[in-house]
């Protein structure tokens, strides 16, 4: 496995690394452009952060939101993508697309549904759910609560991918990324 920082995404899906389609591959039903994905993911993120911040305000009042926690959450953006990237067995490419509020990883390889789900959730668990759970154990840990809440919200694009895999991939299927989209297929039985 090798991780490549590919820089700014040009906006042209043909510039992304990809593998050829498997016979009978089925595209995920997902947004077809980075703009559409960005709008949907950012809308989900806003709803999630409002709900989590409201809960934190309920527990601790306005002092529940920590400015250092916000900075810490923003500092996890590249480590978040690194955790995605280490889940690939082959090469992974990290791209930025700040215009649409995204960082993303592309890995041109086939993988099981379970590995795709693990890849999608790992950084959200590490940087979001675990710190927020620690905050729930001790509501005085506002830094962890703020960081966790923001990191949970920042994973909205990942949750879309996980939802698509859970609801669209049959048991025993495998998936791969082709440019900006994901596809699933049934492997040939030997």
Secondary structure, DSSP 8 states (H G I E B T S, - for coil): --EEEEEE--S-GGGS------TT-EE-S--SSHHHHHHHHHHHHHHHHHHHHHHHHHHHGGGGS-HHHHHHHHHHHHHHHHHHHTT-SS-EEEEEEGGGTEEEEE--SEEEHHHHHHHHHHHHIIIIIHHHHHHHH-TT-HHHHHHHHHHHHHTHHHHHHHHHHHHH--TTEEEEEETTEEEEEE----
